[in-house]
Amino acid sequence: MPATLFFWLAAIAYFLFVIIIGYVIWRKIHKDTATHQILDFWIASRRFPGWRLAISLTAGWLMLGWLGYGMSMIYQMGLSGIWILPLPWFILCFIIIWMVPYVRRLPAISLPEAIQKRFGGPTRFIIGLCSIFVFTSWTGAELFMVGHLGAPFFKISPVMTMVIVAIPIMIYTYFGGFRAVVITDFVQFIFMAIFITILGIISVNTASAITNGNIINTLKNIPTPYYGPNTMFNLFACGIAMPIILLFAYLPGWMIEQDLLLRIQGANSLKEAKKGAWLALILITIFVITIPTIIAFCALVLFPPGLESSTNAIGADATGIISAIILQYFPFWAQVFMLVGLLSAQMSTVDTFANVIALPLTYDIIQPNFMQGLSRTKIAQWSRILAVLAILLALFYAINATSLMDVYILSSGVLTASIAIPAFAIFWKKANRLGIVLCSILGFVGNVVFYIFEYHIWKHNYSPKWLADTYLGYIIIGLVGSVLGLIIGSLIGKPSTPEEINAVAPQPLEGVEIFDIAKE
């Protein structure tokens, strides 16, 4: 039997398994009222214990696109590469614990809805569009990654691999919505935890064998591709400006990601949400931060920089480390299992991000503006259909993508400037509608326009040099534009009404009756 056939059989068995989970969920809820179906589709009716949401959050963070990108940065930058993802992620885990009660003070399912309740007018539509832009980019990037990582196993093109993986996600998302995302995340987390642990053990053992147990000393003598000799363990080889800008650029946006907010809101109580946040800190530190970082350093030994064989194995941008280790250092039977782990990692991320695209597309844009005359039953049906269309949108993006670089760094800047700053302004009583509109628009335009100039016109050759060397000048422009728009608009615009200011509850809210969609 051809080896490739085993990979296909394992993948098909796994696809059928997660589809069945989605179908079982649909069988349980499809006879409920349309209102309950909508609540369950978007927020699982607030019935999940904290431990399940922590596992779902960890599974969502085990995204091979981001992990592959983060590993490539450590491979090319040495220890200073941990500023790109691992360190900000670790800090973010503590911020999540702190922000849980603030999120549950908002009587809204989506962030755009919360912003509209606080500021009114077109703010929901604007924030919804920005959210779709960001998460379509991220979902497409994860599909792009699974296409390129999975193609060597299936012996088909990356595009065909993307399509094959997207189909089962569409099916179980259609059936089960957010509940299916969380439950399949639980199953996928088990596979992924085993997957990343085994990958780490094999990487360390193989690197240790190659170096006769002297991995650290060997790494010290390897020049980093970006910074040269004696920089492997220099935490600030990248300078001081880049880490500071990264923390200000990335963390605010990651704090208000809709998938994170949905999980906090989906817990069955404030106490359970806090438990989930603490458990997520432990799981994410182990499986998302520590083990992948170790694997990235081992990859420098397994695939030494500067060799043609290394470039062929992991790619010119070093984003193929995971699949290269599996295919070169695992026995065949283990490769079959690792493929399932790889698929689990990507599907758990794609379904999460696709749900986050579908929410603003359906709940914040189409439903309020074009479905006001429809019955709840029709809205429930369209919610499912539009969730599938969201995945198709991301798939189209992935098929036409050529690199992950633009996706992650540009969209993260937009997330912070155009969505995070307006989200934080919810708790500032002097903020008003005009401030939010200017904040979001100027943040978006500043990021995109200056990114084009910085990366494609000036090509990082501008003053001040210290800023150009960070490759992150566009984020500073976007943030400055966003904050100025918020302040100027809030000073000259009409103040928010007492009703808008009081849309933020003084204490965390419990139950589902607080949500507008729950009201018949």
N, C-alpha and C positions, 0 to 999 in steps of 0.2 A: 504494500500500500504506500503511495507517495507520501513523503513527509508533510507536504503542504496540506494534504487532506485532513490530517489530524488537527491542524490549526483551524481549518474550516469547521470541522465537526465540533470542536470545543467552543468556537465563537457562536455557532448556531444554537448549541445547547444553552449557552448563557443568554443569548438574545431571547429565546423562548421563555426562559425562566423569568426574566424581568417583565416580559410582556404579560405573562400569566399573573404576576403580582398586580400590575395595573388593572387587568380585567377583573380580578377578584375584588379590588377596591370599588370599581364601577358597579359591580353586581350588588355591593352592599349599600351604595348610596343612590343609585339611579331612581329608586322609588320614593326617595325623600322629596320634600317640597323643593321647588326651584330655588327659593331663597337659601335653603340649607345647602343645596348642591353648589351654589355660587360661593358661599362661605367656605365650604369644604374644599372647593377647587383652588381658591386663592390662599387660604390661611389655615386649612385643616381644622376649622371650627375651634381653634385654640384648645386642642385636646392632648397635646404631646407633653410627656414628662421631660425634664431638663436633660437627662442623660441621652435621650434619643436625639434631641436637637443639637447637643454637643457633638455627637457622632456624625450627624448630618452636616454640621458646619465643617468639621474636620475633613469629611469626605469631599465636600465642595472645595476645600482649600488644597486637597491633593490633586491639583490640576497639572497635568504633565506639560502643558504649554508654559505656564508660569515656572514650574519646577525645572523644565528643560532650559528655559531662558535664564533662570537664576543659577543653575549649574554652569551654564556656558560663561556667565560673568565671573564666577569664582575661578573657573578654568583659565580664563584670560586675564583676570586681575589679581588672582591670589586672594589672600585674606581680606583685602579691601573690597572684594566683590560681595562680601556679606552685607554691605550697606545697601545693595540694590534691592534685595528681598528679605533675607533671613532676619536681620536686626530690626527693620521696620515692622515685620510681621510679629516678632516677639514682643515689641513694645505695644503693638496694637492689641495683643491678647489682654494685656492689663487694662487698656482703655475700654475694651468691650465690657469687662467686669464693672467698671465705673459707670458706663453709660446705660446699662440695662434699665434702671428706673426712669431715666429721661425718655427713652424710647416708648415705654409703656404709659407715658403721660399723654401720648398723642392718640386721639380717637380716630385713627385712620389706618387702613390696610396698607396703602402705598405712600411713599414719601411725597410724590406730587399731590396726592389728595390732602396730606397733612399741610403742605405749603399753601394750597388753595384755601383751606379752612382758616389759616392764619392771615393770609393776605388777599384772598379773593381774586376775581378777574381772570386774566389769561395765564396766571402763574402756573397752574396745573398743566396746561398744554405745553408751555415752554420747557418746564422741568421734565415733563414726560418725553418730549422729543430729545432732549439732551441725554436722558437715561437710555433711550433706545439706541442712540448713536454709540454710547460707551459699551453697552452690553452686547450689541450686535457685533462690535469689534472683538470683544473678548470671546464670545461664543464661537465666532468664525475662527479665531486664533486657535481655540482648543480643537475644533474640527480639523483645522489645518495640521495641527500637531499629530492627532491620531491618524490622519491620512498618511503622513510621512513616516511615522513610527510603525504603523501597522502594515503598510504595503510590503515590506520585505518578508513578512510572515505569510501573507496571502498570495504573494507573487502576482499582484495586480497593481494598477496605477494608484497613486495617492488619492486621486479624485474618486475613483471607484470605491476605495476604502472609506472615504468620507461619507459617501452616499449610503453604503451598506451599514455603517454604524449609526447614521442619522435616522434610518427607517424605524428600528425598534424604539428609539427614544421618542419619535413622533407618536408611536402607537401607545406606549404606556403613559406618556404625558397626556394624550387625548383622554384616555380612560380615567386616570387618577389625579391629575393636576399636582398641586403642592404635596398632598398626602402621598402620592406615588413617588414623588421626588424624595421625600424624607424616608419613606420605608425602603425604597430601593437603595438609598444612600447607606442605610444600615447594613444591608447585604454587601453592597459594594465596598464599604469600609473594611469589612472583614477580609475580603480579597486583597484590598489595597494595603492594609496593614501588614499582612503576610508578605505581599509582593515587595513592598519597600524595605521590609526587614531582611528578607532573603537577599535582595539586591545589595543591601549594605554589607551583609556578612560576606557574600561572595567577593564583593569589591575589595574589602579590607583583607580578606584571606589571600586573594590573588596578588594584590599589591604588596602584601607582606612577603609572599613567596618570591616575588621578583626582586625585592630589595633586601632579602635576607633579614627581615624583621626590622629594618631601619627606614620605615616610611617617612618619618619626620625629617631625618637627616638628608634623605634623598630629595625630598621636596625643597629643602632649603637651597639646594644647588641647582634647581630648575628655574631658569628665568621666566617670569610671567610674560606672555605674549604682548601685553599692553605696556608694561613698565620696565621690563628688562631684568638684569641680574639683581640678586639680594633684595627683592621686593615681595617674595612669596608670602611672608608672614608680617608684612608691614601693613597694619590696619589703616593707615592714612597714606598709602602709596598714591591714592587717587586725589590727595589733597584734603583740605578742611572744608572747602566750599561745597563740594559735591554732597557729602553726607548731610550737611545742614539743609541744603536745598531739597534733597530727597525726602527728608523727614517732614519738611513743611509742604512739599508737593504731593507726596503719596499718602501720608497718614490721614489727613482730613477727608480725602476721598474714600479711602478704604473704610473709614469709620461709619460712613453712611451708605455703604453698598446695600441695595435693596434686598439681596438674598440674606444678608446678616440681619437686617431689620425685620424681615418676615419671620425668621427663626426666633428672634426675641419676642415678637408679638405672638407667635404661634404656641409658646409655652403655656401650660394650663394655669400658671400662677406666677407672680413676681418671684416667689421663693424658688420655684423650679427653674425660672429663667436665670437666676443668679447661680444656682447649682450647675446649670448647663454651661455658663460662661467660665466657671472655674475648671470644670472638667475639660472644656475645650482648650484652655490654656495648657493643660498637661498633655493632651493628645496631640495638639498642633506642635508643641515644642519638640515632642519626640519624633513624630512621623512626618511632619511637614518641614521642620527647620533643621533639626540635628542630623538625622540620617541622610537626607539629601545633600547637606553640606559635606559630610564625610565622603559620600560617594563622589562628589565633584573633585575633591582633593585626590582621591584614589585614581580618578580618571587621568590626572596629570602623570601618574606613574604608568597606568595601563596604556595610555595613548599619548606619548611624549609630544609636546608642541614642536612644530617645525618639520615634522616628518610627513611625507606624502601619504604613507600608510595610515597615519593618524587622521589626516584630513579626509581621506576616503572613508574611514570608519565612522567618524563623528560629525563630519561636515565641516565646511569652512568656517561656519559660525559656532561650531561646537555645541549645537542644540540636539545632536543625535547620540549623546552619551548613553542614555538609558537603553535604547535598542541595541547599540553596539556592544555593550557589556553582556546583554542577554544572548545575543547571537554568537559571540565569540567565546564566552566563558561558562556557558551553561550547557549541561547535557540536554539532549533533545526532549526527553520527557518533562524536564523542568521548563524548557522553553514554552511548551504547550500551556503549562499552568501560568507562567509569567505573562503570556499573551492575554489570558483571561484577566489577570491583575491589571494589565495595561488598559484593556478595554473598560474595566470597572472604573479605573481612575478617570478616564476621559468621559465616560457616560455620566458619571456622577456630577461632573463639572458642567458638561454641556446641558444636561437637563435642568440644573440649577440656574444657569445663566439664561437658558431659553425661557424658563418660567419668569425670569426677571424682565426679559424683553416683552413677553406676552402681557404682563401685568400693566405697564404703562400704555402699551399699544391698545389693549382692550379696555381696561378699567378706567384709565385716565384720559384717553383721547377719543376712541371710537364710541364707547358706551355713553359718556356724558353728552357728546355732541351729535351722535347719529342714531342712538338706540333709545331715546327717551320715550318713544311711543310703543316700544316692544314690551311684550310680557316677560316676566322673570324666566319663564321656561325657554323662550327664544334667546334671551341674554345668556342663559346657562349653556345653550347649544353653541352659540357664537363664541363664547369664551373658549370652548374646547377647540373649535375650528381655528380661531386666531392664534391659539397657542401653537398649533401645528404650523401655521403660516410663519410664525416667528422663527421656528427652527429652519424652515425653508429659506427664509431671508438670510439667516446666519450661514447656511450651507452655500448659498449663492456667493456670499462674501468670501467664504473660505476657498471656494473653487477658484476665485479670481485673485486671491492673495498671493504675494510673492515673498513676503518676509514678516517675521513677528515683531521686528524692531518698531516700525511705525505704529503698529497696533497698540502695544503696551505703553510706550512712553507718551504718545500723544493722547490716547484715551484717558490715561491716568491724570494728565493735566486738566483735561476737560472735566473729569469727574470731580476734582477738587474745586476748580474755579467756578464752574457753572452749576454744580449741584450741592457740593458740601457747604460752601459759604452761604447760599440761601437756606440750607437746612439748619445751620447754626443760628441764623438770624431769626428763626422761629422763636427763640427764647429771648430775643432782644426786643423790648417793648417799643422802642423808638423806630424800629424797622417798619417800612411800609411797602405797599405794592410797587410803586415806581422804583424804589431801591432794589427790590428783588428782580424786577424785569431788567433793569440796567446791569445789575450784578451778573445775572446769568448770561445775557447777550454779550457784554463786554468781555467776560471771562472766556466764553467760547471763541469769539472772534480773535481775542488777543493770543490765545493758545494756537489756534489753527494758522493764522496769518504769520505770526512770528516763527512758528515751526517751519513753515514753507521757506521763509527767508533764511533761517538759521541752518537748516539741513540741506536745502536744495539750491539756494542762491548764493548766500555768503559762505556756506560750507564751513561754519565755525571759525571763520577768519574775520573777527570784528572786535571792537573794544567795548568794555574792558576785557583783557585777555583772560583773567581769572574766571570770568563768567563763561566766556567762549569755551574754555577748557573743560567745563563741567558738562557741556552738551545739553544743558537744561535751562538755557536762557529763556526759552519760550514759556516755560512754566512760570517764571518770575513775572514776565509781562502779563500772562493770563491772570495770575493772582493779584497783581497790582491793579489791573483793569477791573477785576471783580470787586475788590474791596472799595476802590474809588467809586464804582457804580453804586454800590450799596450805601455808602456814606452820603454821596451827593444826592442820590434819589430820595433817601430818607430825610434829608434836610429840606429839600424843596418840594417834595411831594405831599399829598394829602395824608395826614396821620391815619393810622389804623383805627378802626372803630373799637369800642369796648368789647363788642361781641367777638371780633376777630382776635383781640388780645386774649380773651378768655377761652379761645379754642384750645389752648394748651392747659390741660388740667393741672391743678396744684399737686396732686398725688397720682401715683401709678393707678391705672384703670384695669379692672378685671372683667371677665365675661365677654360675650360676643355682641350683646345688645348695644354696646357703645359704638358699633360701626354702622354707618348709614345703610349699607347694603343689607343689614339684618332687619331693617324696619320695613314692614310690608306697606 
